[in-house]
Amino acid sequence: MTDDPEIKTFFADFPRYTEEDRTLISAAYRYASERGQPATRSSGERWIAHPLRVARIIAGLGLDAEAVACALLHGLSSPESGDAFNKELETVFSPTIARLVDGTSRISGLKMRNKTIQQAEAIRKMFFAMVDDLRIILVRLADRLDKMRTLKAYPEDERKRIAQETVDIWAPLANRLGIAPIKVELEDLGLKYTNREVYDQIKNLVAAKKNERSEFLIRAETELVQAAARAGINIRVKSRAKHFWSIYQKMKKRNKAADELFDLLAMRVICPTPNDCYAVLGLVHSIWKPLDGRFKDYIAMPKSNGYQSLHTTVMSIEGMPLEIQIRTPDMHQIAESGVASHWLYKKGTSKESVSAETIPVVNRLRELAKSGFTGEDFLVQIKADLLGDSIFVFTPRGDIIELPSGSTPIDFAYTIHSAVGEKIVGAKANGAIIPLSQALKNTQVVEIITHPQARPTINQYHSVRTAKARQKIRSWLQEHDPGVVFEKKEVSETDKQGETQRQAVHHKGLLSLHGTPETVPQFDSAVLKIRVGDTTNFLIKFANCCSPKPPSPIIGYVSRGRGIIIHRTDCTNLGKIPEISNRSIPVEWELPPDEKKPAKSGKK
């Protein structure tokens, strides 16, 4: 074991590692110290200083000895190192260590001229590596955090680029993986180097109100702890000012300066059990008035990274807004470590393999890795599907489905099963029929209506948000409709005419499109399409009483369980239908581009 005082201090600060673990970590430290070149960096510090700081971050997350060893060795490998270096690491350490170190180098190794493509491909590699072993991405996150902490040492023109990349990719990724401390620090440091003026403004405001804030929080904590004690619940409370990035987001959202914001305080309450969490929530709402629309139950509906907590905002002492999070110690551990908690050090189990199958975000990454998107398309999907906000909706059976914000019923259907997505013709949200292109909302109960003759359409492709739905629809259309154009682009008049003819051929509802003036077009009512808003793929039936056909004006009647019944607007039976005024919707014929569309119908 090395006599270096820095590694001794490391073990003193993290005493939980076994003797076997210490041997591995010491060997990695000694190997990196000897192999790292140059021995002294341009900043004047030792080469090993950065890997050691990264190792400290990894140990602070509670990860195992293999992850710490990878952190110490990660700076030695590069894409140019080749198989020889990997085999050396396998011999000196183990195949697992070699694989982890190689994975970290693959993420950061791409160098291309086009920055946008470089970013997209680097992220693509990062997520491929992440699916392989999450410890790889955790080491890279720790590496990025140390880089941001020491960003002042970089050339000025590099600082803003690195900071913006951190804000765009790495901080949201840390959030998605549930590692709150790293996410918060990356965001605050990113703000410092991307918008220094606002950062200093917020910093000065928070510092100026420190004493006032401390007095207020002490009073609020005391009041809540005493109320919980009277109810027989032992709680721990920690209060703080909100993080700079969070304040900055509120400034942008509300279009206000920092000194115009008042809800800058947050409190965290740790309760013994989940039942106690709900009991304390009731106490909080009995002491202080809750604000409407500010309660979220992440215990009943955990985030994809495993995060659980109760969130509420109340008007507390002297009308001061206060955000409160309530959770158990186990929930707090997951909130602090996120997916890293799956590798938390446990005596006697540090060598056990970890299954990532139960981590939802990993399963979604696997779907993206198989999606077939390349370059900038993949980057767009990463940002929308993984780094964006989520909503939680329910199946009719009560199962919780998490989707990216803005997802449609079609996304929901493909999340259930590809076969459901391919046959979707309609959807209900909380019992009411909604357009397939309409964005779903939090906590809606979504029911999908299918039909065996339905098929994916290009309109569906353009309206979905999730990578799985886009990939499945694209694959189906490429196989069954090879001439379909996926991206909107400028085309010549000849191409437009050809596309018009192609659509006319596929519009099977019109059996004859270009007859002579004396020729009356024939219609196949079994496959005619109806448009409701921007959507065509609805479950419809044509009323036998009036037998509507193009181009007669029409109206839709939303039936109970039979889809939309299409009538002519002059149908004499319309007035006899119960609730027709409340259950009718505007509809129109879906015709090829060269056909003049009749005017939309209105409610009768």
C-alpha positions as CSV (number, residue, x, y, z in Angstrom):
1,M,0.0,0.0,0.0
2,T,1.3,3.5,-0.9
3,D,2.7,5.8,1.7
4,D,1.5,8.9,-0.2
5,P,-0.2,11.2,2.3
6,E,-3.0,12.1,-0.2
7,I,-4.2,8.5,-0.5
8,K,-3.9,8.0,3.2
9,T,-6.1,11.1,3.7
10,F,-8.5,9.5,1.1
11,F,-8.9,6.4,3.2
12,A,-9.3,8.4,6.4
13,D,-12.2,10.4,4.8
14,F,-13.8,7.2,3.4
15,P,-13.1,4.5,6.0
16,R,-15.8,2.1,4.8
17,Y,-13.6,0.3,2.2
18,T,-12.3,-3.2,3.1
19,E,-8.6,-4.1,3.1
20,E,-9.1,-5.8,-0.3
21,D,-10.8,-2.6,-1.6
22,R,-7.9,-0.5,-0.3
23,T,-5.4,-2.7,-2.0
24,L,-7.2,-2.2,-5.4
25,I,-7.6,1.6,-4.9
26,S,-3.9,2.0,-3.8
27,A,-2.7,0.0,-6.8
28,A,-4.7,2.2,-9.1
29,Y,-3.4,5.4,-7.5
30,R,0.2,4.2,-7.7
31,Y,-0.2,3.0,-11.3
32,A,-1.9,6.4,-12.4
33,S,0.8,8.4,-10.6
34,E,3.6,6.6,-12.4
35,R,2.0,6.5,-15.8
36,G,0.4,10.0,-15.9
37,Q,2.3,12.4,-18.2
38,P,3.4,15.1,-17.9
39,A,3.9,14.6,-14.1
40,T,3.0,18.3,-13.6
41,R,0.2,20.0,-15.6
42,S,0.4,23.4,-17.2
43,S,-1.5,24.8,-14.2
44,G,1.3,23.7,-11.9
45,E,-0.5,21.0,-10.1
46,R,0.4,17.3,-10.1
47,W,-1.1,15.1,-12.9
48,I,-2.7,12.8,-10.3
49,A,-4.5,15.7,-8.6
50,H,-7.5,15.7,-11.0
51,P,-8.0,11.9,-11.0
52,L,-7.8,11.9,-7.2
53,R,-10.5,14.6,-6.9
54,V,-12.7,12.6,-9.3
55,A,-12.2,9.6,-7.2
56,R,-13.3,11.6,-4.1
57,I,-16.5,12.6,-5.8
58,I,-17.2,8.9,-6.8
59,A,-16.5,7.7,-3.2
60,G,-18.7,10.5,-1.9
61,L,-21.5,9.1,-4.0
62,G,-21.0,5.8,-2.2
63,L,-19.8,3.8,-5.2
64,D,-17.6,0.6,-5.0
65,A,-13.9,0.2,-5.2
66,E,-13.9,-0.7,-8.9
67,A,-15.6,2.7,-9.7
68,V,-13.0,4.5,-7.6
69,A,-10.2,2.7,-9.4
70,C,-11.7,3.7,-12.7
71,A,-11.8,7.3,-11.6
72,L,-8.1,7.2,-10.8
73,L,-7.2,5.6,-14.1
74,H,-9.7,7.3,-16.4
75,G,-7.2,10.0,-17.6
76,L,-4.6,7.4,-18.9
77,S,-6.8,5.9,-21.6
78,S,-7.7,7.4,-25.0
79,P,-9.1,6.1,-28.3
80,E,-5.5,5.9,-29.6
81,S,-4.4,3.7,-26.6
82,G,-5.4,0.6,-28.5
83,D,-5.9,-3.0,-27.4
84,A,-2.5,-3.2,-25.9
85,F,-3.3,-0.8,-23.1
86,N,-6.6,-2.5,-22.4
87,K,-4.9,-5.9,-22.1
88,E,-2.3,-4.4,-19.8
89,L,-5.1,-3.1,-17.5
90,E,-6.7,-6.6,-17.6
91,T,-3.4,-8.1,-16.5
92,V,-2.6,-5.6,-13.8
93,F,-6.1,-5.1,-12.5
94,S,-9.1,-7.0,-14.0
95,P,-11.2,-7.2,-17.2
96,T,-13.9,-5.2,-15.4
97,I,-11.5,-2.3,-14.6
98,A,-10.2,-2.4,-18.2
99,R,-13.8,-2.2,-19.6
100,L,-14.7,0.7,-17.3
101,V,-11.6,2.7,-18.2
102,D,-12.0,2.0,-21.9
103,G,-15.7,3.1,-21.7
104,T,-14.7,6.5,-20.2
105,S,-12.3,7.1,-23.0
106,R,-14.8,6.2,-25.7
107,I,-17.2,8.9,-24.4
108,S,-14.7,11.7,-24.6
109,G,-12.5,10.6,-27.5
110,L,-14.2,11.9,-30.6
111,K,-12.7,14.9,-32.4
112,M,-14.5,16.2,-35.5
113,R,-14.6,19.5,-37.3
114,N,-18.4,20.0,-37.2
115,K,-19.2,20.9,-33.6
116,T,-22.9,20.0,-33.9
117,I,-22.1,16.5,-35.3
118,Q,-19.4,16.1,-32.8
119,Q,-21.7,16.8,-30.0
120,A,-24.4,14.5,-31.3
121,E,-22.0,11.6,-31.9
122,A,-20.3,12.1,-28.6
123,I,-23.6,11.9,-26.8
124,R,-24.5,8.9,-28.8
125,K,-21.4,7.1,-27.7
126,M,-21.9,8.3,-24.1
127,F,-25.3,6.6,-24.0
128,F,-24.1,3.4,-25.6
129,A,-21.5,3.2,-23.0
130,M,-24.0,4.1,-20.3
131,V,-26.2,1.2,-21.2
132,D,-23.2,-1.1,-20.8
133,D,-22.4,0.0,-17.3
134,L,-23.7,3.0,-15.5
135,R,-20.5,3.5,-13.5
136,I,-18.9,4.7,-16.7
137,I,-21.2,7.7,-17.0
138,L,-21.0,8.4,-13.2
139,V,-17.2,8.7,-13.6
140,R,-17.7,11.0,-16.5
141,L,-20.1,13.1,-14.5
142,A,-17.6,13.4,-11.7
143,D,-15.0,14.3,-14.2
144,R,-17.2,17.1,-15.6
145,L,-18.0,18.4,-12.1
146,D,-14.3,18.7,-11.3
147,K,-13.7,20.4,-14.7
148,M,-16.4,22.9,-13.8
149,R,-14.9,23.5,-10.4
150,T,-11.6,24.3,-11.9
151,L,-12.9,26.0,-15.1
152,K,-11.1,29.3,-14.2
153,A,-7.8,27.6,-15.2
154,Y,-9.1,27.2,-18.8
155,P,-8.7,29.8,-21.5
156,E,-11.5,32.3,-21.5
157,D,-12.8,31.4,-24.9
158,E,-13.2,27.8,-23.7
159,R,-15.0,28.5,-20.5
160,K,-18.3,29.6,-22.0
161,R,-18.4,26.7,-24.4
162,I,-17.7,24.1,-21.7
163,A,-20.2,25.7,-19.4
164,Q,-23.0,25.8,-22.0
165,E,-22.3,22.2,-22.9
166,T,-22.6,21.4,-19.2
167,V,-26.0,23.2,-18.9
168,D,-27.4,21.6,-22.0
169,I,-26.3,18.0,-21.6
170,W,-24.5,17.1,-18.3
171,A,-26.7,18.8,-15.7
172,P,-29.9,17.5,-17.2
173,L,-28.3,14.1,-17.4
174,A,-27.4,14.2,-13.7
175,N,-31.0,15.2,-13.0
176,R,-32.3,12.3,-15.1
177,L,-30.1,9.9,-13.2
178,G,-31.3,11.4,-9.9
179,I,-28.0,12.7,-8.6
180,A,-29.3,15.9,-7.2
181,P,-26.0,17.3,-5.6
182,I,-24.1,17.0,-8.9
183,K,-27.0,18.3,-10.9
184,V,-27.4,21.4,-8.7
185,E,-23.7,22.2,-8.6
186,L,-23.3,21.8,-12.4
187,E,-26.2,24.1,-13.0
188,D,-24.9,26.8,-10.6
189,L,-21.4,26.7,-12.0
190,G,-22.9,26.7,-15.6
191,L,-24.8,29.9,-14.8
192,K,-21.6,31.4,-13.3
193,Y,-19.8,31.1,-16.6
194,T,-22.6,31.6,-19.1
195,N,-24.3,34.6,-17.5
196,R,-22.0,36.1,-14.9
197,E,-23.9,39.3,-14.4
198,V,-27.1,37.4,-13.3
199,Y,-25.1,35.0,-11.2
200,D,-23.5,37.8,-9.3
201,Q,-26.8,39.6,-8.9
202,I,-28.4,36.4,-7.4
203,K,-25.3,35.7,-5.2
204,N,-25.4,39.2,-3.7
205,L,-29.1,39.1,-3.1
206,V,-28.8,35.7,-1.3
207,A,-25.9,36.9,0.8
208,A,-27.6,40.2,1.8
209,K,-30.6,38.3,3.2
210,K,-28.7,35.5,4.9
211,N,-29.4,36.7,8.5
212,E,-33.0,37.5,7.8
213,R,-33.4,34.1,6.1
214,S,-31.8,32.2,9.0
215,E,-34.1,33.8,11.5
216,F,-37.2,33.0,9.5
217,L,-36.2,29.3,8.8
218,I,-35.3,28.7,12.5
219,R,-38.8,29.8,13.4
220,A,-40.5,27.7,10.7
221,E,-38.4,24.6,11.6
222,T,-39.2,25.0,15.3
223,E,-42.9,25.3,14.7
224,L,-43.0,22.2,12.4
225,V,-40.8,20.0,14.7
226,Q,-43.0,20.8,17.7
227,A,-46.2,20.0,15.8
228,A,-44.7,16.7,14.7
229,A,-43.6,15.9,18.3
230,R,-47.1,16.4,19.5
231,A,-48.3,14.0,16.9
232,G,-45.7,11.4,18.0
233,I,-43.6,11.7,14.9
234,N,-39.8,12.2,15.2
235,I,-38.6,14.3,12.2
236,R,-35.4,15.9,11.0
237,V,-35.6,19.2,9.2
238,K,-33.0,21.0,7.0
239,S,-33.7,24.4,5.4
240,R,-31.8,26.3,2.8
241,A,-32.0,29.1,0.2
242,K,-32.8,27.8,-3.3
243,H,-30.0,27.2,-5.7
244,F,-28.9,30.0,-8.0
245,W,-30.0,28.1,-11.1
246,S,-33.5,27.6,-9.7
247,I,-33.8,31.3,-8.9
248,Y,-32.6,32.1,-12.4
249,Q,-35.2,29.9,-13.9
250,K,-37.9,31.6,-11.9
251,M,-36.6,35.0,-13.1
252,K,-37.0,33.9,-16.7
253,K,-40.3,32.3,-16.2
254,R,-41.9,35.3,-14.4
255,N,-39.9,38.0,-16.2
256,K,-38.7,39.5,-12.9
257,A,-35.4,40.6,-11.4
258,A,-33.9,38.6,-8.5
259,D,-34.9,41.2,-5.9
260,E,-38.6,40.9,-7.0
261,L,-38.8,37.2,-6.1
262,F,-39.9,36.2,-2.7
263,D,-40.3,32.4,-2.8
264,L,-36.5,31.6,-2.5
265,L,-36.6,29.3,0.5
266,A,-36.9,25.5,0.7
267,M,-37.2,23.0,3.6
268,R,-36.6,19.3,3.6
269,V,-38.3,17.0,6.1
270,I,-37.1,13.5,6.8
271,C,-39.7,11.1,8.3
272,P,-39.3,7.5,9.6
273,T,-41.9,5.9,7.3
274,P,-43.9,6.7,4.2
275,N,-47.1,6.8,6.3
276,D,-45.4,9.4,8.5
277,C,-44.6,11.5,5.3
278,Y,-48.3,11.8,4.6
279,A,-49.1,12.5,8.2
280,V,-46.5,15.3,8.3
281,L,-47.9,16.7,5.0
282,G,-51.3,17.0,6.8
283,L,-49.6,18.8,9.7
284,V,-47.8,21.2,7.3
285,H,-51.1,22.0,5.6
286,S,-52.8,22.5,9.0
287,I,-50.1,24.9,10.2
288,W,-49.7,26.9,6.9
289,K,-52.0,27.5,4.0
290,P,-51.0,25.4,0.9
291,L,-50.8,27.1,-2.5
292,D,-53.1,25.7,-5.2
293,G,-51.5,23.5,-7.8
294,R,-48.2,23.2,-6.0
295,F,-48.6,19.7,-4.5
296,K,-46.8,16.7,-6.2
297,D,-46.9,13.2,-4.9
298,Y,-43.7,11.5,-6.1
299,I,-44.1,8.7,-3.5
300,A,-47.1,7.3,-5.2
301,M,-45.7,8.2,-8.7
302,P,-41.9,7.9,-8.5
303,K,-39.8,9.5,-11.2
304,S,-38.0,7.2,-13.7
305,N,-34.7,7.6,-11.8
306,G,-36.4,6.3,-8.6
307,Y,-36.8,9.6,-6.9
308,Q,-39.6,9.7,-4.3
309,S,-40.8,12.6,-2.2
310,L,-43.9,14.7,-1.4
311,H,-43.6,18.3,-2.6
312,T,-45.8,21.2,-1.5
313,T,-45.6,25.0,-1.3
314,V,-47.2,26.9,1.6
315,M,-47.7,30.5,2.7
316,S,-45.8,30.2,6.0
317,I,-44.8,32.7,8.7
318,E,-45.7,36.3,7.7
319,G,-47.0,35.2,4.4
320,M,-43.6,34.0,3.1
321,P,-43.8,31.3,0.5
322,L,-41.9,28.1,1.5
323,E,-41.3,25.0,-0.6
324,I,-41.3,21.8,1.4
325,Q,-40.1,18.3,0.5
326,I,-41.0,15.3,2.7
327,R,-39.3,11.9,2.4
328,T,-38.0,8.9,4.3
329,P,-34.2,8.3,4.9
330,D,-34.2,5.7,2.1
331,M,-35.9,8.1,-0.3
332,H,-33.4,10.7,0.7
333,Q,-30.5,8.4,-0.1
334,I,-31.9,7.7,-3.6
335,A,-32.5,11.5,-4.0
336,E,-28.9,12.2,-3.2
337,S,-27.2,9.3,-5.1
338,G,-29.8,8.5,-7.8
339,V,-28.8,5.4,-9.9
340,A,-25.5,5.5,-8.0
341,S,-27.4,4.0,-5.1
342,H,-27.4,0.7,-7.0
343,W,-23.7,0.5,-6.5
344,L,-23.6,1.8,-2.9
345,Y,-20.9,0.1,-0.9
346,K,-22.2,-2.7,1.4
347,K,-19.9,-4.8,3.4
348,G,-19.5,-8.3,2.0
349,T,-21.4,-7.5,-1.2
350,S,-19.0,-5.1,-3.1
351,K,-18.3,-7.9,-5.7
352,E,-21.9,-8.7,-6.4
353,S,-23.1,-7.9,-9.9
354,V,-25.7,-5.2,-10.3
355,S,-28.7,-5.6,-12.6
356,A,-29.7,-2.4,-14.4
357,E,-32.9,-4.0,-15.7
358,T,-35.0,-2.4,-12.9
359,I,-33.8,1.1,-13.6
360,P,-36.4,2.7,-16.0
361,V,-34.0,5.3,-17.4
362,V,-31.6,2.5,-18.5
363,N,-34.4,0.7,-20.3
364,R,-35.3,3.9,-22.2
365,L,-31.7,4.3,-23.1
366,R,-31.6,0.9,-24.6
367,E,-34.6,1.8,-26.8
368,L,-32.8,4.9,-28.0
369,A,-29.6,2.9,-28.7
370,K,-31.7,0.6,-30.9
371,S,-33.7,3.4,-32.6
372,G,-31.6,3.7,-35.7
373,F,-31.3,7.5,-35.4
374,T,-28.0,9.0,-36.3
375,G,-26.1,12.3,-35.8
376,E,-28.3,15.3,-35.1
377,D,-31.5,13.2,-35.1
378,F,-30.2,11.2,-32.2
379,L,-29.3,14.4,-30.3
380,V,-32.8,15.8,-30.8
381,Q,-34.3,12.5,-29.5
382,I,-32.0,12.5,-26.5
383,K,-32.9,16.1,-25.5
384,A,-36.6,15.5,-26.0
385,D,-37.0,12.0,-24.7
386,L,-34.5,11.8,-21.9
387,L,-33.4,15.3,-20.8
388,G,-36.8,16.9,-21.0
389,D,-39.7,17.1,-18.5
390,S,-41.9,14.2,-17.9
391,I,-45.7,13.6,-17.3
392,F,-47.4,10.7,-15.6
393,V,-50.6,9.2,-16.9
394,F,-52.6,6.1,-16.0
395,T,-53.9,3.1,-17.9
396,P,-57.6,2.2,-17.3
397,R,-56.2,-0.5,-14.9
398,G,-54.4,2.1,-12.9
399,D,-50.8,1.4,-14.1
400,I,-48.6,4.5,-14.2
401,I,-46.9,5.4,-17.5
402,E,-44.2,8.0,-17.6
403,L,-43.8,10.0,-20.9
404,P,-41.9,13.0,-22.1
405,S,-43.9,16.3,-21.7
406,G,-45.9,16.9,-24.9
407,S,-46.5,13.2,-25.7
408,T,-49.7,12.3,-27.5
409,P,-52.0,9.3,-27.2
410,I,-50.0,7.7,-30.0
411,D,-46.9,7.8,-27.9
412,F,-48.9,6.3,-25.0
413,A,-50.1,3.5,-27.3
414,Y,-46.6,2.6,-28.5
415,T,-45.4,2.6,-24.9
416,I,-48.0,0.0,-24.1
417,H,-47.1,-2.2,-27.1
418,S,-46.1,-1.7,-30.7
419,A,-49.2,-3.6,-31.9
420,V,-51.4,-1.2,-30.0
421,G,-49.7,1.8,-31.6
422,E,-50.1,0.4,-35.1
423,K,-53.8,-0.1,-34.7
424,I,-54.8,3.0,-32.8
425,V,-57.8,4.9,-34.2
426,G,-58.9,7.0,-31.2
427,A,-58.2,7.8,-27.6
428,K,-60.1,8.9,-24.5
429,A,-58.6,11.0,-21.7
430,N,-60.6,10.8,-18.5
431,G,-63.5,9.4,-20.5
432,A,-63.6,12.1,-23.2
433,I,-62.6,11.5,-26.8
434,I,-59.5,13.6,-27.7
435,P,-57.6,14.1,-31.0
436,L,-54.7,11.8,-31.4
437,S,-52.4,14.8,-31.9
438,Q,-53.4,16.4,-28.6
439,A,-50.7,16.5,-25.9
440,L,-51.5,14.5,-22.8
441,K,-51.6,16.1,-19.3
442,N,-50.4,14.9,-15.9
443,T,-52.6,12.3,-14.1
444,Q,-55.0,11.7,-17.0
445,V,-56.5,8.2,-17.4
446,V,-55.8,7.3,-21.0
447,E,-57.8,4.7,-23.0
448,I,-56.8,3.6,-26.5
449,I,-59.3,2.6,-29.1
450,T,-58.0,0.3,-31.8
451,H,-59.3,-1.1,-35.1
452,P,-57.8,-4.1,-37.1
453,Q,-57.8,-2.1,-40.4
454,A,-55.9,0.9,-38.9
455,R,-52.3,1.6,-40.0
456,P,-49.6,4.2,-39.1
457,T,-49.6,7.4,-41.0
458,I,-47.1,10.2,-41.8
459,N,-49.2,12.6,-39.7
460,Q,-48.7,10.3,-36.7
461,Y,-44.9,10.3,-37.4
462,H,-44.8,14.1,-37.2
463,S,-47.0,14.4,-34.1
464,V,-45.3,11.9,-31.8
465,R,-42.6,12.8,-29.2
466,T,-41.0,9.6,-28.1
467,A,-38.1,7.9,-29.9
468,K,-39.9,4.5,-29.8
469,A,-43.0,5.7,-31.5
470,R,-41.1,7.6,-34.2
471,Q,-38.8,4.6,-34.9
472,K,-41.7,2.1,-35.1
473,I,-43.9,4.4,-37.3
474,R,-40.9,5.1,-39.6
475,S,-40.0,1.4,-39.9
476,W,-43.6,0.5,-40.8
477,L,-44.0,3.2,-43.4
478,Q,-40.6,2.4,-45.0
479,E,-41.7,-1.2,-45.3
480,H,-45.3,-0.7,-46.5
481,D,-45.1,2.8,-48.2
482,P,-41.6,3.3,-49.6
483,G,-42.4,6.5,-51.3
484,V,-43.3,8.4,-48.1
485,V,-41.4,11.6,-47.4
486,F,-40.5,11.9,-43.7
487,E,-38.9,15.4,-43.6
488,K,-40.5,18.5,-44.9
489,K,-38.4,20.1,-47.6
490,E,-38.6,22.2,-50.8
491,V,-39.6,20.3,-53.9
492,S,-40.0,21.1,-57.5
493,E,-43.4,21.5,-59.2
494,T,-42.8,18.1,-61.0
495,D,-42.1,16.5,-57.6
496,K,-45.2,18.1,-56.2
497,Q,-47.3,16.7,-59.1
498,G,-45.8,13.3,-58.6
499,E,-46.5,13.4,-54.9
500,T,-50.1,14.5,-55.5
501,Q,-50.6,11.6,-57.9
502,R,-49.1,9.2,-55.4
503,Q,-51.4,10.4,-52.7
504,A,-54.3,10.2,-55.0
505,V,-53.5,6.6,-55.7
506,H,-53.3,5.8,-52.0
507,H,-56.5,7.7,-51.2
508,K,-58.5,4.5,-51.8
509,G,-61.7,6.1,-50.7
510,L,-62.0,7.7,-54.2
511,L,-62.2,4.9,-56.7
512,S,-62.2,7.4,-59.6
513,L,-60.5,10.7,-59.2
514,H,-60.1,12.1,-62.7
515,G,-63.3,11.2,-64.6
516,T,-64.9,13.3,-67.3
517,P,-67.5,15.9,-66.3
518,E,-70.2,13.4,-67.2
519,T,-68.5,10.8,-64.9
520,V,-69.8,10.6,-61.4
521,P,-67.0,9.5,-59.0
522,Q,-67.6,6.2,-57.1
523,F,-66.9,5.9,-53.4
524,D,-65.9,3.0,-51.2
525,S,-67.4,4.0,-47.9
526,A,-65.4,1.3,-46.0
527,V,-62.1,3.2,-46.4
528,L,-63.1,6.8,-46.7
529,K,-61.2,9.1,-44.3
530,I,-62.6,11.9,-42.1
531,R,-60.5,14.7,-40.7
532,V,-61.1,16.0,-37.2
533,G,-58.8,19.0,-36.7
534,D,-55.4,17.8,-37.9
535,T,-56.1,14.1,-37.3
536,T,-57.5,11.5,-39.7
537,N,-57.1,8.2,-38.0
538,F,-60.3,8.0,-36.0
539,L,-62.8,5.2,-35.5
540,I,-65.7,6.3,-37.6
541,K,-69.0,4.9,-39.0
542,F,-71.2,6.3,-41.7
543,A,-74.9,6.7,-40.8
544,N,-77.1,4.5,-42.9
545,C,-80.0,7.0,-42.7
546,C,-78.3,9.6,-45.0
547,S,-75.4,7.7,-46.5
548,P,-72.9,10.6,-46.6
549,K,-70.4,10.8,-49.5
550,P,-68.0,13.5,-50.6
551,P,-68.3,16.4,-51.1
552,S,-71.6,16.7,-49.1
553,P,-71.2,18.8,-45.9
554,I,-71.0,16.5,-42.9
555,I,-71.0,16.5,-39.1
556,G,-69.8,14.0,-36.5
557,Y,-71.7,12.6,-33.6
558,V,-69.6,11.2,-30.7
559,S,-71.4,8.0,-29.8
560,R,-71.0,6.0,-26.6
561,G,-68.5,3.2,-27.5
562,R,-69.0,3.1,-31.3
563,G,-66.7,6.0,-32.3
564,I,-67.7,9.0,-34.4
565,I,-70.9,8.5,-36.4
566,I,-70.8,10.6,-39.7
567,H,-74.1,12.2,-40.9
568,R,-74.9,14.7,-43.6
569,T,-75.5,18.1,-42.1
570,D,-79.0,18.1,-43.7
571,C,-79.9,14.6,-42.3
572,T,-83.4,14.7,-40.9
573,N,-82.6,12.3,-38.1
574,L,-80.0,14.6,-36.5
575,G,-82.7,16.5,-34.6
576,K,-84.0,13.2,-33.1
577,I,-80.6,12.2,-31.6
578,P,-80.4,12.8,-27.8
579,E,-77.8,15.3,-26.7
580,I,-76.8,16.1,-30.3
581,S,-75.9,19.7,-29.5
582,N,-73.4,18.6,-26.8
583,R,-72.0,15.5,-28.6
584,S,-71.5,16.8,-32.2
585,I,-68.1,17.9,-33.5
586,P,-66.9,19.6,-36.7
587,V,-65.5,17.1,-39.3
588,E,-64.5,17.3,-42.9
589,W,-63.6,14.9,-45.7
590,E,-59.9,14.0,-46.1
591,L,-59.2,14.5,-49.8
592,P,-56.0,14.4,-51.9
593,P,-54.2,17.8,-52.3
594,D,-55.6,18.4,-55.8
595,E,-59.2,18.1,-54.6
596,K,-61.0,21.2,-53.4
597,K,-62.1,20.7,-49.8
598,P,-65.6,21.5,-48.9
599,A,-66.2,24.0,-46.1
600,K,-65.9,22.6,-42.6
601,S,-69.2,21.8,-41.0
602,G,-70.3,23.4,-37.8
603,K,-72.4,22.2,-34.9
604,K,-76.0,21.9,-35.9
